């Protein structure tokens, strides 16, 4: 499933903030560019790993059920960007997901 199947409303920052907050409680970003970086570097890899099996099936075959989003890795502010320790934990969690 690609981003073209999302509505314009679903692609807004306001619509995505709850996902960011659920996966990475406490994470900070300063600007729209920072938010985009969080989405690209932190948020996007999580569902790609958790639901890798969905990438190989046609969009029409993806189950139409809602999923609960659980915490993946809390962050203290800009730790996601500045801390090698946080990044190492993130990579380890991704590898084991």
N, C-alpha and C positions, 0 to 999 in steps of 0.2 A: 504494500500500500504506500503510495507516495503522497507528498504534500498537496498535489493537485486535487485530491479527493476531499480536502478540507474546504470549508466555506471561508470567505474572507473574514468573517467574524471570528472563526476558530483560529485564524492565523495572527490575531492581534496580540500584543504584549499583555493586555488585560486578561485575555483568555488563557494565556500560558503561565502567568505568574502563579496561580494556584498549583500547577504541576511542579514548577521550580521549588516553591515553598514546601511542598509535600515530600519531594525527593531529597532536598538538601536544606533542611530547616536551618535558619540562621545565616544563609548565604547572602552576601551583598554584591551589588554591582552598581557602578556610579552613573552609568549613562545607557542610552540605547545601544551603543556599541558594546558596552560591558555586558548588557543583557544578552545580546547576540552571541558574545563569546561564551557566556555561561551555557546558553542553549547548545552551542556547537561542541564545546569541550567537555561539558558535564552531563547535561540532560539527554541529548540525542544518543550517546552511547548506551545508556541504561536500557531503554526498551529494545534497542537493536540486539543487545545480548540476552535480555530476559525473554524476548519473543522472536528469536532468530528464525524459528520454524515458520513464522508467518510471512517472511520475505519470499519464500519459495512457492507460495500458493497464490492463485489469482485473487484480486481484491474482492470479487464477488463471493469467494469462499471463506473469507475472514469471518469468524463468528461475530454476530452483532450483539454482544453482551458487554455490559459495563464492568470495568475492573477497578478494584480498589488500588490506589497508589499508596505504597508504603514507603516509609523513610528508607533511603539508600545510604546516605552518609551525611550526618550533620556537619555544618561548617560554622566557624566563628568569623563572621564578616568576610574579609577578603582572603581568608586562609586558603581557599581553593586555588587562588592565584599565586600566593606568596610562600606557601609552605610545601617544602619537598616531602615532608612527612605525610601531610594530607594527600598529596598527589600519589604517593606510594600506596597509601591505604585504599585510595580510589581505584588504582590500577589492580591491586590485589583483589578487591571486591568484584571488579568487572571480570577478572579472570576466573573467579569461582562461581560466577552467576550462570 
